[in-house]
Amino acid sequence: MSATLIQSDFVVLLQSQLTALQTGNLEALDLPLLASEFESVLGGYSNEIQERAEIIIGILMRTYWVYGDWTELKLQRDLLLEALDDSPCLLGSADSQVAAAYEEALCTAVVHGEHYWPEEVPWPTLQMLLDAVGNADRRYLVLEQSANHSFAQLEPIPKTQSELILG
C-alpha cells in the first residue's frame, strides 16, 4: 500500500495515516513512514531558533533601512519567542543556534558582496539578539510616530562590541 501511494500521492498517504492513527486502526499504520515524518518535523523544529535568528541577523546587519524590515523583525522575533514557549528545551541550545545563524548569514552576505560584516557575531547570545531587535523596534517606532518616513535619518544598528557598549 505505502509504495503505491507514495508514488501516486504522498499527501493522500499521510492523510490515510492520520485517519488510521485518529481512529486507532493500528494495522493500517506504516510505522517506519510515520517515524520518518516525525524525524523530519523534529529536525526542522529543533533548528527553529537558528532559522529565525538568521533572518533577524540579516536585517540587523544591513547598512540601509527598508520599511518592511520593521514588520519582519517583529514577526521573526515573535515566531522565535513562540517556538521557545512551545518548546522550552530549545533554550538550552539557543546561544549556539544564534552563533550558527550568524555564520550562515555571514556566508550569504559574503556571497552577495557584503564584506563589512565582523568575523565575530555582534550578538553572541539570544538575549543580546532580542535586545538588538527591541532597540531597532524602538527606533522604527520613533520614526513612525514622527510621521517622518525617511529611513535615511536612522542611525545604523550597532554591529560591533564597542558600538553595542557605546550605543
CORNOR-V961293 format. One record per residue. N is the residue number from 1. SS is DSSP state (A for helix, B for strand, O for the rest). Layout:
BEGIN
{{N | SS} {N | SS}}
END
This chain:
BEGIN
{{1 | O} {2 | A} {3 | A} {4 | A} {5 | A} {6 | A} {7 | A} {8 | A} {9 | O} {10 | A} {11 | A} {12 | A} {13 | A} {14 | A} {15 | A} {16 | A} {17 | A} {18 | A} {19 | A} {20 | A} {21 | A} {22 | A} {23 | A} {24 | O} {25 | O} {26 | A} {27 | A} {28 | A} {29 | O} {30 | O} {31 | A} {32 | A} {33 | A} {34 | A} {35 | A} {36 | A} {37 | A} {38 | A} {39 | A} {40 | A} {41 | A} {42 | A} {43 | A} {44 | A} {45 | A} {46 | A} {47 | O} {48 | A} {49 | A} {50 | A} {51 | A} {52 | A} {53 | A} {54 | A} {55 | A} {56 | A} {57 | A} {58 | A} {59 | A} {60 | A} {61 | O} {62 | O} {63 | O} {64 | O} {65 | O} {66 | O} {67 | A} {68 | A} {69 | A} {70 | A} {71 | A} {72 | A} {73 | A} {74 | A} {75 | A} {76 | A} {77 | A} {78 | A} {79 | A} {80 | A} {81 | A} {82 | A} {83 | A} {84 | A} {85 | A} {86 | A} {87 | O} {88 | A} {89 | A} {90 | A} {91 | A} {92 | A} {93 | A} {94 | A} {95 | A} {96 | A} {97 | A} {98 | A} {99 | A} {100 | A} {101 | A} {102 | A} {103 | A} {104 | A} {105 | A} {106 | A} {107 | A} {108 | A} {109 | A} {110 | A} {111 | A} {112 | O} {113 | O} {114 | O} {115 | O} {116 | O} {117 | O} {118 | O} {119 | O} {120 | O} {121 | O} {122 | O} {123 | O} {124 | O} {125 | O} {126 | A} {127 | A} {128 | A} {129 | A} {130 | A} {131 | A} {132 | A} {133 | A} {134 | A} {135 | A} {136 | A} {137 | A} {138 | A} {139 | A} {140 | A} {141 | A} {142 | A} {143 | A} {144 | A} {145 | A} {146 | O} {147 | O} {148 | O} {149 | O} {150 | O} {151 | A} {152 | A} {153 | A} {154 | O} {155 | O} {156 | O} {157 | O} {158 | O} {159 | O} {160 | O} {161 | A} {162 | A} {163 | A} {164 | A} {165 | A} {166 | A} {167 | O}}
END
